[in-house]
């Protein structure tokens, strides 16, 4: 067994957004840190691969620029954020229609009013909801009584038409569950963030977010391909046979990869399959996410990623991202691709000529958000061991980073 240095203040397990944020806060306070990361790179669930001249995010994700924690820790200018237009392109049995945000984008007023996705009262209620949430603080949102999102929408007076045509496919793509059982608190928070900021991606991929957080880490402050298998007091043991010691240990993994003895029983979470195709021609050129509003469909949403950032495609060929809710990993890959393209050719006849690039089956994509909070109930497991992660609060980039910050601040307080 190899004994590692014992003069570290905090040993962080996991180099996802929570762990990297914690490391940043701890280092700023002058504390010594070391991160043990089980994979080959930083990022956790936020990574970008380079494949055949394309940038592929592992799962379609966006950064909501109104997030308080990302505004606090990230340099948006350096990330060269590329923004989606507010609203969505809606695919239904009659063709396509679109809904925008006339307040932020006046040019979308006519198309939004004429959209078949909802009634005029629906669109006025959407404006009312936007204004209501603008007056409501995030703390107020998370202190409200919880309902399911579907109950919230019905109670607000939205018609079945706009729930089915817009809210259900839109929120399904965010929550990664199609019953809209997710907490109404999460709905209000996300809708407020979309209303007050932009949905964006860094010009060179979502993976630039963890890379920016990791800037300033020295080579001896992060160890890759070092999977922690056991925590005993203030020391950890890894699969390589090494033992690391520190004054405090911060577990920053997701909830299904907690090391012994802190593993939990079967946890509830959401899966997604992300399929990338390329094509000579973009299926649409609006800077919008396309939502599949046909009940029972395989594909939930479509994004032409290089329409948002040209850097995602070196050749200029269209890079098309499709999100399928749930775990499709056991399906025959060729059959799954054929089913997807057969479904989409109704709106995009050329889909039959799209070329498959890569498929990601992401078993653990988001925690279950049926009950959410804006502050973790538990950050300290015992005297030397702390924990952070979005699953302690709500499934979002904001929560991952906030949990890391709060855990780091709690550790700093104990070290003072």
Secondary structure, 3 states (H helix, E strand, C coil): CEECCCCEEEEEECCCHHHHHHHHHHHHCCCCEEEECCCCCCCCCCCEEEECCEEEECCCCCEECCCHHHHHHCCHHHHCEEECCCEEEEEECCEEEEEECCCCCHHHHHHHHHCCCCCHHHHHHHHHHHHHHHCCCHHHHHHCCCCEHHHHHHHHCCCHHHHHHHHHHHHHHHHCCCCCCCEHHHHHHHHHHHHHCCEEEECCCCHHHHHHHHCCCCHHHEECCCCEEEEECCEEEECCCEEEEEEEEEECCCCCCCCECCCCCCCCEEEEEEEEEEECCCCCCCCCCEEECCCCCCCCEEEEHHHHCHHHECCCCEEEEEEEECCCCCCCHHHHHHHHHHHHCCCCHHHHHCEEEEEEEEEEEEECCCCCCCCCCCCECCCCEEECCHHHCCCCHHHHHHHHHHHHHHHHHHHC
